[in-house]
Amino acid sequence: QVQLVDSGGGSVQAGGSLRLSCAASGFTFSNYIMSWYRQAPGKDRELVASLFTSGGSTRYSDDVKGRFTISRDIDNKMLHLQMNSLKPEDTAVYYCRARHVMLVNEYWGQGTQVIVSS
């Protein structure tokens, strides 16, 4: 059974930090491009950060670059998103996504809520 379980969300004041986690099971973690998406009420789902299998390269959306860091723990099959200097506009439900590097396999976590207050 393939499963992604998102956790680590919560409420924090602007300027604070949170660390999101995605626990993966049921597939070969290292064969997948891992990403974090977010969706705020009334807005489209937005790609926040991606971590590619080749060399561990990363990409970030412009509005989070320099504040968020995506990382993975291959041995423990965990994906993390360290979120620093949080802003109210970061408020959203954050979702972990796994996409196979070659095949069509794609999986999503259930999401974890992040609320940043002023």
PDB file as gemmi writes it, atoms N, CA and C in Angstrom:
CRYST1    1.000    1.000    1.000  90.00  90.00  90.00 P 1                      
ATOM      1  N   GLN A   1       0.832  -1.172   0.000  1.00  0.00           N  
ATOM      2  CA  GLN A   1       0.000   0.000   0.000  1.00  0.00           C  
ATOM      3  C   GLN A   1       0.883   1.243   0.000  1.00  0.00           C  
ATOM      4  N   VAL A   2       0.683   2.099  -0.990  1.00  0.00           N  
ATOM      5  CA  VAL A   2       1.406   3.350  -1.076  1.00  0.00           C  
ATOM      6  C   VAL A   2       0.711   4.382  -0.197  1.00  0.00           C  
ATOM      7  N   GLN A   3       1.500   5.072   0.605  1.00  0.00           N  
ATOM      8  CA  GLN A   3       0.917   6.038   1.516  1.00  0.00           C  
ATOM      9  C   GLN A   3       1.895   7.172   1.786  1.00  0.00           C  
ATOM     10  N   LEU A   4       1.371   8.385   1.790  1.00  0.00           N  
ATOM     11  CA  LEU A   4       2.093   9.558   2.232  1.00  0.00           C  
ATOM     12  C   LEU A   4       1.286  10.188   3.361  1.00  0.00           C  
ATOM     13  N   VAL A   5       1.928  10.410   4.487  1.00  0.00           N  
ATOM     14  CA  VAL A   5       1.260  10.983   5.645  1.00  0.00           C  
ATOM     15  C   VAL A   5       1.936  12.290   6.001  1.00  0.00           C  
ATOM     16  N   ASP A   6       1.192  13.383   5.873  1.00  0.00           N  
ATOM     17  CA  ASP A   6       1.714  14.712   6.156  1.00  0.00           C  
ATOM     18  C   ASP A   6       1.455  15.066   7.615  1.00  0.00           C  
ATOM     19  N   SER A   7       2.402  15.764   8.207  1.00  0.00           N  
ATOM     20  CA  SER A   7       2.256  16.183   9.588  1.00  0.00           C  
ATOM     21  C   SER A   7       3.125  17.406   9.841  1.00  0.00           C  
ATOM     22  N   GLY A   8       2.975  17.983  11.011  1.00  0.00           N  
ATOM     23  CA  GLY A   8       3.816  19.089  11.428  1.00  0.00           C  
ATOM     24  C   GLY A   8       3.184  20.457  11.330  1.00  0.00           C  
ATOM     25  N   GLY A   9       2.011  20.535  10.749  1.00  0.00           N  
ATOM     26  CA  GLY A   9       1.340  21.815  10.642  1.00  0.00           C  
ATOM     27  C   GLY A   9       0.849  22.305  11.981  1.00  0.00           C  
ATOM     28  N   GLY A  10       0.421  23.537  12.005  1.00  0.00           N  
ATOM     29  CA  GLY A  10      -0.078  24.136  13.221  1.00  0.00           C  
ATOM     30  C   GLY A  10      -0.235  25.624  13.058  1.00  0.00           C  
ATOM     31  N   SER A  11      -0.423  26.291  14.174  1.00  0.00           N  
ATOM     32  CA  SER A  11      -0.582  27.739  14.198  1.00  0.00           C  
ATOM     33  C   SER A  11       0.669  28.388  14.758  1.00  0.00           C  
ATOM     34  N   VAL A  12       1.095  29.446  14.102  1.00  0.00           N  
ATOM     35  CA  VAL A  12       2.301  30.146  14.519  1.00  0.00           C  
ATOM     36  C   VAL A  12       2.152  31.621  14.181  1.00  0.00           C  
ATOM     37  N   GLN A  13       2.812  32.456  14.940  1.00  0.00           N  
ATOM     38  CA  GLN A  13       2.802  33.879  14.644  1.00  0.00           C  
ATOM     39  C   GLN A  13       3.802  34.208  13.545  1.00  0.00           C  
ATOM     40  N   ALA A  14       3.538  35.294  12.849  1.00  0.00           N  
ATOM     41  CA  ALA A  14       4.442  35.737  11.794  1.00  0.00           C  
ATOM     42  C   ALA A  14       5.870  35.834  12.315  1.00  0.00           C  
ATOM     43  N   GLY A  15       6.795  35.346  11.509  1.00  0.00           N  
ATOM     44  CA  GLY A  15       8.192  35.317  11.902  1.00  0.00           C  
ATOM     45  C   GLY A  15       8.623  34.019  12.539  1.00  0.00           C  
ATOM     46  N   GLY A  16       7.674  33.180  12.880  1.00  0.00           N  
ATOM     47  CA  GLY A  16       7.974  31.911  13.499  1.00  0.00           C  
ATOM     48  C   GLY A  16       8.347  30.844  12.492  1.00  0.00           C  
ATOM     49  N   SER A  17       8.536  29.633  12.993  1.00  0.00           N  
ATOM     50  CA  SER A  17       8.971  28.516  12.164  1.00  0.00           C  
ATOM     51  C   SER A  17       8.127  27.277  12.414  1.00  0.00           C  
ATOM     52  N   LEU A  18       8.026  26.459  11.392  1.00  0.00           N  
ATOM     53  CA  LEU A  18       7.416  25.147  11.480  1.00  0.00           C  
ATOM     54  C   LEU A  18       8.214  24.183  10.626  1.00  0.00           C  
ATOM     55  N   ARG A  19       8.161  22.924  10.988  1.00  0.00           N  
ATOM     56  CA  ARG A  19       8.809  21.877  10.210  1.00  0.00           C  
ATOM     57  C   ARG A  19       7.758  20.840   9.834  1.00  0.00           C  
ATOM     58  N   LEU A  20       7.442  20.772   8.549  1.00  0.00           N  
ATOM     59  CA  LEU A  20       6.498  19.797   8.048  1.00  0.00           C  
ATOM     60  C   LEU A  20       7.219  18.505   7.701  1.00  0.00           C  
ATOM     61  N   SER A  21       6.518  17.404   7.861  1.00  0.00           N  
ATOM     62  CA  SER A  21       7.082  16.104   7.546  1.00  0.00           C  
ATOM     63  C   SER A  21       6.109  15.301   6.707  1.00  0.00           C  
ATOM     64  N   CYS A  22       6.663  14.455   5.868  1.00  0.00           N  
ATOM     65  CA  CYS A  22       5.896  13.552   5.027  1.00  0.00           C  
ATOM     66  C   CYS A  22       6.516  12.175   5.160  1.00  0.00           C  
ATOM     67  N   ALA A  23       5.770  11.250   5.727  1.00  0.00           N  
ATOM     68  CA  ALA A  23       6.236   9.881   5.896  1.00  0.00           C  
ATOM     69  C   ALA A  23       5.757   9.044   4.726  1.00  0.00           C  
ATOM     70  N   ALA A  24       6.683   8.465   3.994  1.00  0.00           N  
ATOM     71  CA  ALA A  24       6.367   7.693   2.802  1.00  0.00           C  
ATOM     72  C   ALA A  24       6.498   6.202   3.081  1.00  0.00           C  
ATOM     73  N   SER A  25       5.614   5.432   2.481  1.00  0.00           N  
ATOM     74  CA  SER A  25       5.682   3.987   2.602  1.00  0.00           C  
ATOM     75  C   SER A  25       5.076   3.345   1.364  1.00  0.00           C  
ATOM     76  N   GLY A  26       5.491   2.119   1.079  1.00  0.00           N  
ATOM     77  CA  GLY A  26       4.905   1.362  -0.012  1.00  0.00           C  
ATOM     78  C   GLY A  26       5.542   1.582  -1.376  1.00  0.00           C  
ATOM     79  N   PHE A  27       6.602   2.348  -1.459  1.00  0.00           N  
ATOM     80  CA  PHE A  27       7.287   2.556  -2.725  1.00  0.00           C  
ATOM     81  C   PHE A  27       8.748   2.890  -2.467  1.00  0.00           C  
ATOM     82  N   THR A  28       9.529   2.831  -3.534  1.00  0.00           N  
ATOM     83  CA  THR A  28      10.950   3.128  -3.429  1.00  0.00           C  
ATOM     84  C   THR A  28      11.137   4.634  -3.426  1.00  0.00           C  
ATOM     85  N   PHE A  29      11.353   5.162  -2.254  1.00  0.00           N  
ATOM     86  CA  PHE A  29      11.391   6.594  -2.029  1.00  0.00           C  
ATOM     87  C   PHE A  29      12.360   7.317  -2.958  1.00  0.00           C  
ATOM     88  N   SER A  30      13.533   6.752  -3.171  1.00  0.00           N  
ATOM     89  CA  SER A  30      14.572   7.415  -3.947  1.00  0.00           C  
ATOM     90  C   SER A  30      14.272   7.484  -5.442  1.00  0.00           C  
ATOM     91  N   ASN A  31      13.269   6.780  -5.924  1.00  0.00           N  
ATOM     92  CA  ASN A  31      12.905   6.815  -7.336  1.00  0.00           C  
ATOM     93  C   ASN A  31      11.902   7.917  -7.675  1.00  0.00           C  
ATOM     94  N   TYR A  32      11.541   8.712  -6.696  1.00  0.00           N  
ATOM     95  CA  TYR A  32      10.489   9.693  -6.875  1.00  0.00           C  
ATOM     96  C   TYR A  32      10.987  11.111  -6.660  1.00  0.00           C  
ATOM     97  N   ILE A  33      10.479  11.999  -7.497  1.00  0.00           N  
ATOM     98  CA  ILE A  33      10.618  13.426  -7.248  1.00  0.00           C  
ATOM     99  C   ILE A  33       9.613  13.796  -6.166  1.00  0.00           C  
ATOM    100  N   MET A  34      10.094  14.425  -5.128  1.00  0.00           N  
ATOM    101  CA  MET A  34       9.244  14.779  -3.997  1.00  0.00           C  
ATOM    102  C   MET A  34       9.008  16.281  -3.981  1.00  0.00           C  
ATOM    103  N   SER A  35       7.773  16.655  -3.709  1.00  0.00           N  
ATOM    104  CA  SER A  35       7.409  18.061  -3.734  1.00  0.00           C  
ATOM    105  C   SER A  35       6.460  18.393  -2.599  1.00  0.00           C  
ATOM    106  N   TRP A  36       6.455  19.662  -2.245  1.00  0.00           N  
ATOM    107  CA  TRP A  36       5.449  20.222  -1.365  1.00  0.00           C  
ATOM    108  C   TRP A  36       4.608  21.219  -2.148  1.00  0.00           C  
ATOM    109  N   TYR A  37       3.310  21.073  -2.056  1.00  0.00           N  
ATOM    110  CA  TYR A  37       2.351  22.006  -2.607  1.00  0.00           C  
ATOM    111  C   TYR A  37       1.572  22.635  -1.465  1.00  0.00           C  
ATOM    112  N   ARG A  38       0.927  23.743  -1.762  1.00  0.00           N  
ATOM    113  CA  ARG A  38       0.034  24.338  -0.779  1.00  0.00           C  
ATOM    114  C   ARG A  38      -1.177  24.923  -1.482  1.00  0.00           C  
ATOM    115  N   GLN A  39      -2.266  24.996  -0.748  1.00  0.00           N  
ATOM    116  CA  GLN A  39      -3.489  25.554  -1.278  1.00  0.00           C  
ATOM    117  C   GLN A  39      -4.196  26.349  -0.187  1.00  0.00           C  
ATOM    118  N   ALA A  40      -4.352  27.628  -0.434  1.00  0.00           N  
ATOM    119  CA  ALA A  40      -5.077  28.503   0.463  1.00  0.00           C  
ATOM    120  C   ALA A  40      -6.529  28.567   0.029  1.00  0.00           C  
ATOM    121  N   PRO A  41      -7.438  28.894   0.941  1.00  0.00           N  
ATOM    122  CA  PRO A  41      -8.848  28.992   0.572  1.00  0.00           C  
ATOM    123  C   PRO A  41      -9.072  29.940  -0.592  1.00  0.00           C  
ATOM    124  N   GLY A  42      -9.800  29.473  -1.602  1.00  0.00           N  
ATOM    125  CA  GLY A  42     -10.107  30.288  -2.757  1.00  0.00           C  
ATOM    126  C   GLY A  42      -8.976  30.456  -3.742  1.00  0.00           C  
ATOM    127  N   LYS A  43      -7.871  29.774  -3.540  1.00  0.00           N  
ATOM    128  CA  LYS A  43      -6.726  29.895  -4.426  1.00  0.00           C  
ATOM    129  C   LYS A  43      -6.366  28.551  -5.034  1.00  0.00           C  
ATOM    130  N   ASP A  44      -5.649  28.604  -6.150  1.00  0.00           N  
ATOM    131  CA  ASP A  44      -5.187  27.385  -6.796  1.00  0.00           C  
ATOM    132  C   ASP A  44      -4.076  26.732  -5.991  1.00  0.00           C  
ATOM    133  N   ARG A  45      -3.938  25.439  -6.181  1.00  0.00           N  
ATOM    134  CA  ARG A  45      -2.839  24.739  -5.553  1.00  0.00           C  
ATOM    135  C   ARG A  45      -1.517  25.208  -6.154  1.00  0.00           C  
ATOM    136  N   GLU A  46      -0.571  25.484  -5.302  1.00  0.00           N  
ATOM    137  CA  GLU A  46       0.692  26.085  -5.695  1.00  0.00           C  
ATOM    138  C   GLU A  46       1.849  25.164  -5.366  1.00  0.00           C  
ATOM    139  N   LEU A  47       2.735  24.992  -6.325  1.00  0.00           N  
ATOM    140  CA  LEU A  47       3.966  24.248  -6.073  1.00  0.00           C  
ATOM    141  C   LEU A  47       4.913  25.121  -5.265  1.00  0.00           C  
ATOM    142  N   VAL A  48       5.321  24.629  -4.118  1.00  0.00           N  
ATOM    143  CA  VAL A  48       6.168  25.383  -3.205  1.00  0.00           C  
ATOM    144  C   VAL A  48       7.630  25.007  -3.372  1.00  0.00           C  
ATOM    145  N   ALA A  49       7.912  23.722  -3.380  1.00  0.00           N  
ATOM    146  CA  ALA A  49       9.291  23.259  -3.434  1.00  0.00           C  
ATOM    147  C   ALA A  49       9.340  21.843  -3.971  1.00  0.00           C  
ATOM    148  N   SER A  50      10.414  21.528  -4.682  1.00  0.00           N  
ATOM    149  CA  SER A  50      10.631  20.185  -5.202  1.00  0.00           C  
ATOM    150  C   SER A  50      12.051  19.744  -4.917  1.00  0.00           C  
ATOM    151  N   LEU A  51      12.196  18.469  -4.689  1.00  0.00           N  
ATOM    152  CA  LEU A  51      13.502  17.859  -4.476  1.00  0.00           C  
ATOM    153  C   LEU A  51      13.645  16.737  -5.484  1.00  0.00           C  
ATOM    154  N   PHE A  52      14.644  16.842  -6.352  1.00  0.00           N  
ATOM    155  CA  PHE A  52      14.850  15.879  -7.425  1.00  0.00           C  
ATOM    156  C   PHE A  52      15.842  14.813  -7.000  1.00  0.00           C  
ATOM    157  N   THR A  53      15.649  13.623  -7.541  1.00  0.00           N  
ATOM    158  CA  THR A  53      16.496  12.506  -7.153  1.00  0.00           C  
ATOM    159  C   THR A  53      17.936  12.686  -7.604  1.00  0.00           C  
ATOM    160  N   SER A  54      18.137  13.335  -8.743  1.00  0.00           N  
ATOM    161  CA  SER A  54      19.473  13.528  -9.287  1.00  0.00           C  
ATOM    162  C   SER A  54      20.229  14.599  -8.511  1.00  0.00           C  
ATOM    163  N   GLY A  55      21.210  14.161  -7.747  1.00  0.00           N  
ATOM    164  CA  GLY A  55      22.051  15.082  -7.015  1.00  0.00           C  
ATOM    165  C   GLY A  55      21.365  15.830  -5.888  1.00  0.00           C  
ATOM    166  N   GLY A  56      20.132  15.497  -5.622  1.00  0.00           N  
ATOM    167  CA  GLY A  56      19.408  16.166  -4.559  1.00  0.00           C  
ATOM    168  C   GLY A  56      19.131  17.631  -4.831  1.00  0.00           C  
ATOM    169  N   SER A  57      19.067  18.016  -6.101  1.00  0.00           N  
ATOM    170  CA  SER A  57      18.801  19.408  -6.442  1.00  0.00           C  
ATOM    171  C   SER A  57      17.391  19.802  -6.036  1.00  0.00           C  
ATOM    172  N   THR A  58      17.221  21.075  -5.788  1.00  0.00           N  
ATOM    173  CA  THR A  58      15.946  21.589  -5.310  1.00  0.00           C  
ATOM    174  C   THR A  58      15.498  22.791  -6.124  1.00  0.00           C  
ATOM    175  N   ARG A  59      14.208  23.033  -6.108  1.00  0.00           N  
ATOM    176  CA  ARG A  59      13.621  24.223  -6.696  1.00  0.00           C  
ATOM    177  C   ARG A  59      12.573  24.770  -5.745  1.00  0.00           C  
ATOM    178  N   TYR A  60      12.461  26.090  -5.716  1.00  0.00           N  
ATOM    179  CA  TYR A  60      11.523  26.756  -4.832  1.00  0.00           C  
ATOM    180  C   TYR A  60      10.751  27.814  -5.599  1.00  0.00           C  
ATOM    181  N   SER A  61       9.528  28.035  -5.195  1.00  0.00           N  
ATOM    182  CA  SER A  61       8.789  29.162  -5.722  1.00  0.00           C  
ATOM    183  C   SER A  61       9.424  30.444  -5.210  1.00  0.00           C  
ATOM    184  N   ASP A  62       9.266  31.507  -5.979  1.00  0.00           N  
ATOM    185  CA  ASP A  62       9.922  32.758  -5.631  1.00  0.00           C  
ATOM    186  C   ASP A  62       9.475  33.300  -4.273  1.00  0.00           C  
ATOM    187  N   ASP A  63       8.238  33.061  -3.906  1.00  0.00           N  
ATOM    188  CA  ASP A  63       7.728  33.649  -2.676  1.00  0.00           C  
ATOM    189  C   ASP A  63       8.176  32.907  -1.413  1.00  0.00           C  
ATOM    190  N   VAL A  64       8.816  31.758  -1.560  1.00  0.00           N  
ATOM    191  CA  VAL A  64       9.315  31.048  -0.385  1.00  0.00           C  
ATOM    192  C   VAL A  64      10.825  30.877  -0.402  1.00  0.00           C  
ATOM    193  N   LYS A  65      11.449  31.141  -1.529  1.00  0.00           N  
ATOM    194  CA  LYS A  65      12.886  30.953  -1.646  1.00  0.00           C  
ATOM    195  C   LYS A  65      13.623  31.789  -0.605  1.00  0.00           C  
ATOM    196  N   GLY A  66      14.556  31.155   0.069  1.00  0.00           N  
ATOM    197  CA  GLY A  66      15.302  31.816   1.123  1.00  0.00           C  
ATOM    198  C   GLY A  66      14.696  31.649   2.493  1.00  0.00           C  
ATOM    199  N   ARG A  67      13.450  31.213   2.558  1.00  0.00           N  
ATOM    200  CA  ARG A  67      12.771  31.005   3.831  1.00  0.00           C  
ATOM    201  C   ARG A  67      12.461  29.539   4.100  1.00  0.00           C  
ATOM    202  N   PHE A  68      12.166  28.789   3.040  1.00  0.00           N  
ATOM    203  CA  PHE A  68      11.810  27.378   3.170  1.00  0.00           C  
ATOM    204  C   PHE A  68      12.951  26.510   2.658  1.00  0.00           C  
ATOM    205  N   THR A  69      13.090  25.337   3.246  1.00  0.00           N  
ATOM    206  CA  THR A  69      14.083  24.372   2.808  1.00  0.00           C  
ATOM    207  C   THR A  69      13.458  22.989   2.746  1.00  0.00           C  
ATOM    208  N   ILE A  70      13.521  22.368   1.573  1.00  0.00           N  
ATOM    209  CA  ILE A  70      13.022  21.014   1.412  1.00  0.00           C  
ATOM    210  C   ILE A  70      14.190  20.045   1.558  1.00  0.00           C  
ATOM    211  N   SER A  71      13.958  18.943   2.230  1.00  0.00           N  
ATOM    212  CA  SER A  71      14.998  17.952   2.433  1.00  0.00           C  
ATOM    213  C   SER A  71      14.365  16.579   2.569  1.00  0.00           C  
ATOM    214  N   ARG A  72      15.186  15.566   2.467  1.00  0.00           N  
ATOM    215  CA  ARG A  72      14.685  14.205   2.596  1.00  0.00           C  
ATOM    216  C   ARG A  72      15.640  13.354   3.413  1.00  0.00           C  
ATOM    217  N   ASP A  73      15.072  12.374   4.050  1.00  0.00           N  
ATOM    218  CA  ASP A  73      15.808  11.360   4.774  1.00  0.00           C  
ATOM    219  C   ASP A  73      15.478  10.045   4.083  1.00  0.00           C  
ATOM    220  N   ILE A  74      16.372   9.592   3.206  1.00  0.00           N  
ATOM    221  CA  ILE A  74      16.086   8.416   2.387  1.00  0.00           C  
ATOM    222  C   ILE A  74      15.943   7.163   3.245  1.00  0.00           C  
ATOM    223  N   ASP A  75      16.825   7.006   4.222  1.00  0.00           N  
ATOM    224  CA  ASP A  75      16.789   5.806   5.057  1.00  0.00           C  
ATOM    225  C   ASP A  75      15.466   5.666   5.791  1.00  0.00           C  
ATOM    226  N   ASN A  76      14.949   6.767   6.272  1.00  0.00           N  
ATOM    227  CA  ASN A  76      13.699   6.742   7.017  1.00  0.00           C  
ATOM    228  C   ASN A  76      12.485   7.075   6.164  1.00  0.00           C  
ATOM    229  N   LYS A  77      12.705   7.309   4.865  1.00  0.00           N  
ATOM    230  CA  LYS A  77      11.637   7.607   3.905  1.00  0.00           C  
ATOM    231  C   LYS A  77      10.780   8.772   4.399  1.00  0.00           C  
ATOM    232  N   MET A  78      11.471   9.853   4.705  1.00  0.00           N  
ATOM    233  CA  MET A  78      10.805  11.046   5.193  1.00  0.00           C  
ATOM    234  C   MET A  78      11.176  12.250   4.333  1.00  0.00           C  
ATOM    235  N   LEU A  79      10.207  13.068   4.048  1.00  0.00           N  
ATOM    236  CA  LEU A  79      10.402  14.343   3.391  1.00  0.00           C  
ATOM    237  C   LEU A  79      10.065  15.442   4.381  1.00  0.00           C  
ATOM    238  N   HIS A  80      10.856  16.502   4.378  1.00  0.00           N  
ATOM    239  CA  HIS A  80      10.639  17.598   5.318  1.00  0.00           C  
ATOM    240  C   HIS A  80      10.583  18.927   4.585  1.00  0.00           C  
ATOM    241  N   LEU A  81       9.892  19.853   5.187  1.00  0.00           N  
ATOM    242  CA  LEU A  81       9.897  21.229   4.727  1.00  0.00           C  
ATOM    243  C   LEU A  81      10.099  22.116   5.943  1.00  0.00           C  
ATOM    244  N   GLN A  82      11.290  22.661   6.062  1.00  0.00           N  
ATOM    245  CA  GLN A  82      11.584  23.600   7.125  1.00  0.00           C  
ATOM    246  C   GLN A  82      11.119  24.979   6.686  1.00  0.00           C  
ATOM    247  N   MET A  83      10.232  25.559   7.449  1.00  0.00           N  
ATOM    248  CA  MET A  83       9.601  26.821   7.103  1.00  0.00           C  
ATOM    249  C   MET A  83       9.993  27.861   8.144  1.00  0.00           C  
ATOM    250  N   ASN A  84      10.801  28.813   7.735  1.00  0.00           N  
ATOM    251  CA  ASN A  84      11.254  29.873   8.619  1.00  0.00           C  
ATOM    252  C   ASN A  84      10.694  31.217   8.168  1.00  0.00           C  
ATOM    253  N   SER A  85      10.744  32.172   9.062  1.00  0.00           N  
ATOM    254  CA  SER A  85      10.270  33.529   8.774  1.00  0.00           C  
ATOM    255  C   SER A  85       8.889  33.509   8.140  1.00  0.00           C  
ATOM    256  N   LEU A  86       8.002  32.768   8.745  1.00  0.00           N  
ATOM    257  CA  LEU A  86       6.673  32.580   8.182  1.00  0.00           C  
ATOM    258  C   LEU A  86       5.896  33.884   8.126  1.00  0.00           C  
ATOM    259  N   LYS A  87       5.103  33.998   7.074  1.00  0.00           N  
ATOM    260  CA  LYS A  87       4.276  35.164   6.832  1.00  0.00           C  
ATOM    261  C   LYS A  87       2.813  34.746   6.799  1.00  0.00           C  
ATOM    262  N   PRO A  88       1.905  35.673   7.081  1.00  0.00           N  
ATOM    263  CA  PRO A  88       0.481  35.322   7.001  1.00  0.00           C  
ATOM    264  C   PRO A  88       0.075  34.748   5.648  1.00  0.00           C  
ATOM    265  N   GLU A  89       0.698  35.192   4.576  1.00  0.00           N  
ATOM    266  CA  GLU A  89       0.367  34.679   3.256  1.00  0.00           C  
ATOM    267  C   GLU A  89       0.829  33.241   3.033  1.00  0.00           C  
ATOM    268  N   ASP A  90       1.590  32.686   3.965  1.00  0.00           N  
ATOM    269  CA  ASP A  90       1.955  31.279   3.910  1.00  0.00           C  
ATOM    270  C   ASP A  90       0.844  30.374   4.421  1.00  0.00           C  
ATOM    271  N   THR A  91      -0.187  30.958   4.979  1.00  0.00           N  
ATOM    272  CA  THR A  91      -1.308  30.183   5.495  1.00  0.00           C  
ATOM    273  C   THR A  91      -1.945  29.366   4.380  1.00  0.00           C  
ATOM    274  N   ALA A  92      -2.007  28.060   4.568  1.00  0.00           N  
ATOM    275  CA  ALA A  92      -2.540  27.157   3.551  1.00  0.00           C  
ATOM    276  C   ALA A  92      -2.512  25.740   4.093  1.00  0.00           C  
ATOM    277  N   VAL A  93      -3.141  24.850   3.358  1.00  0.00           N  
ATOM    278  CA  VAL A  93      -2.962  23.431   3.593  1.00  0.00           C  
ATOM    279  C   VAL A  93      -1.798  22.976   2.723  1.00  0.00           C  
ATOM    280  N   TYR A  94      -0.843  22.324   3.329  1.00  0.00           N  
ATOM    281  CA  TYR A  94       0.352  21.880   2.625  1.00  0.00           C  
ATOM    282  C   TYR A  94       0.273  20.392   2.352  1.00  0.00           C  
ATOM    283  N   TYR A  95       0.604  20.015   1.113  1.00  0.00           N  
ATOM    284  CA  TYR A  95       0.496  18.635   0.663  1.00  0.00           C  
ATOM    285  C   TYR A  95       1.832  18.120   0.158  1.00  0.00           C  
ATOM    286  N   CYS A  96       2.168  16.934   0.530  1.00  0.00           N  
ATOM    287  CA  CYS A  96       3.325  16.233  -0.001  1.00  0.00           C  
ATOM    288  C   CYS A  96       2.924  15.476  -1.264  1.00  0.00           C  
ATOM    289  N   ARG A  97       3.771  15.539  -2.291  1.00  0.00           N  
ATOM    290  CA  ARG A  97       3.527  14.795  -3.518  1.00  0.00           C  
ATOM    291  C   ARG A  97       4.761  14.002  -3.911  1.00  0.00           C  
ATOM    292  N   ALA A  98       4.541  12.783  -4.373  1.00  0.00           N  
ATOM    293  CA  ALA A  98       5.593  11.926  -4.893  1.00  0.00           C  
ATOM    294  C   ALA A  98       5.298  11.623  -6.349  1.00  0.00           C  
ATOM    295  N   ARG A  99       6.275  11.850  -7.215  1.00  0.00           N  
ATOM    296  CA  ARG A  99       6.128  11.609  -8.646  1.00  0.00           C  
ATOM    297  C   ARG A  99       7.300  10.777  -9.130  1.00  0.00           C  
ATOM    298  N   HIS A 100       7.001   9.632  -9.715  1.00  0.00           N  
ATOM    299  CA  HIS A 100       8.065   8.778 -10.212  1.00  0.00           C  
ATOM    300  C   HIS A 100       8.854   9.502 -11.293  1.00  0.00           C  
ATOM    301  N   VAL A 101      10.162   9.302 -11.287  1.00  0.00           N  
ATOM    302  CA  VAL A 101      11.027  10.014 -12.219  1.00  0.00           C  
ATOM    303  C   VAL A 101      10.782   9.642 -13.670  1.00  0.00           C  
ATOM    304  N   MET A 102      10.281   8.447 -13.940  1.00  0.00           N  
ATOM    305  CA  MET A 102      10.065   7.985 -15.309  1.00  0.00           C  
ATOM    306  C   MET A 102       8.645   7.516 -15.584  1.00  0.00           C  
ATOM    307  N   LEU A 103       8.014   6.898 -14.631  1.00  0.00           N  
ATOM    308  CA  LEU A 103       6.695   6.332 -14.812  1.00  0.00           C  
ATOM    309  C   LEU A 103       5.618   7.359 -14.479  1.00  0.00           C  
ATOM    310  N   VAL A 104       4.363   6.929 -14.538  1.00  0.00           N  
ATOM    311  CA  VAL A 104       3.239   7.836 -14.326  1.00  0.00           C  
ATOM    312  C   VAL A 104       2.761   7.831 -12.885  1.00  0.00           C  
ATOM    313  N   ASN A 105       3.395   7.054 -12.041  1.00  0.00           N  
ATOM    314  CA  ASN A 105       2.976   6.955 -10.655  1.00  0.00           C  
ATOM    315  C   ASN A 105       3.028   8.312  -9.964  1.00  0.00           C  
ATOM    316  N   GLU A 106       1.968   8.644  -9.275  1.00  0.00           N  
ATOM    317  CA  GLU A 106       1.892   9.887  -8.526  1.00  0.00           C  
ATOM    318  C   GLU A 106       1.043   9.674  -7.281  1.00  0.00           C  
ATOM    319  N   TYR A 107       1.527  10.174  -6.149  1.00  0.00           N  
ATOM    320  CA  TYR A 107       0.823  10.002  -4.891  1.00  0.00           C  
ATOM    321  C   TYR A 107       0.825  11.312  -4.120  1.00  0.00           C  
ATOM    322  N   TRP A 108      -0.224  11.494  -3.321  1.00  0.00           N  
ATOM    323  CA  TRP A 108      -0.395  12.705  -2.535  1.00  0.00           C  
ATOM    324  C   TRP A 108      -0.629  12.375  -1.071  1.00  0.00           C  
ATOM    325  N   GLY A 109      -0.102  13.222  -0.213  1.00  0.00           N  
ATOM    326  CA  GLY A 109      -0.434  13.146   1.188  1.00  0.00           C  
ATOM    327  C   GLY A 109      -1.790  13.773   1.448  1.00  0.00           C  
ATOM    328  N   GLN A 110      -2.273  13.615   2.668  1.00  0.00           N  
ATOM    329  CA  GLN A 110      -3.606  14.109   3.002  1.00  0.00           C  
ATOM    330  C   GLN A 110      -3.635  15.599   3.325  1.00  0.00           C  
ATOM    331  N   GLY A 111      -2.476  16.183   3.495  1.00  0.00           N  
ATOM    332  CA  GLY A 111      -2.379  17.598   3.780  1.00  0.00           C  
ATOM    333  C   GLY A 111      -2.260  17.894   5.259  1.00  0.00           C  
ATOM    334  N   THR A 112      -1.593  18.987   5.566  1.00  0.00           N  
ATOM    335  CA  THR A 112      -1.478  19.462   6.938  1.00  0.00           C  
ATOM    336  C   THR A 112      -1.636  20.978   6.934  1.00  0.00           C  
ATOM    337  N   GLN A 113      -2.438  21.477   7.846  1.00  0.00           N  
ATOM    338  CA  GLN A 113      -2.808  22.888   7.874  1.00  0.00           C  
ATOM    339  C   GLN A 113      -1.739  23.730   8.547  1.00  0.00           C  
ATOM    340  N   VAL A 114      -1.394  24.832   7.896  1.00  0.00           N  
ATOM    341  CA  VAL A 114      -0.483  25.824   8.452  1.00  0.00           C  
ATOM    342  C   VAL A 114      -1.217  27.150   8.530  1.00  0.00           C  
ATOM    343  N   ILE A 115      -1.255  27.728   9.717  1.00  0.00           N  
ATOM    344  CA  ILE A 115      -1.897  29.018   9.924  1.00  0.00           C  
ATOM    345  C   ILE A 115      -0.877  29.968  10.524  1.00  0.00           C  
ATOM    346  N   VAL A 116      -0.646  31.069   9.843  1.00  0.00           N  
ATOM    347  CA  VAL A 116       0.300  32.076  10.300  1.00  0.00           C  
ATOM    348  C   VAL A 116      -0.476  33.349  10.594  1.00  0.00           C  
ATOM    349  N   SER A 117      -0.436  33.786  11.822  1.00  0.00           N  
ATOM    350  CA  SER A 117      -1.170  34.965  12.238  1.00  0.00           C  
ATOM    351  C   SER A 117      -0.241  36.156  12.399  1.00  0.00           C  
ATOM    352  N   SER A 118      -0.817  37.334  12.268  1.00  0.00           N  
ATOM    353  CA  SER A 118      -0.046  38.561  12.413  1.00  0.00           C  
ATOM    354  C   SER A 118       0.215  38.868  13.874  1.00  0.00           C  
TER     355      SER A 118                                                      
END                                                                             
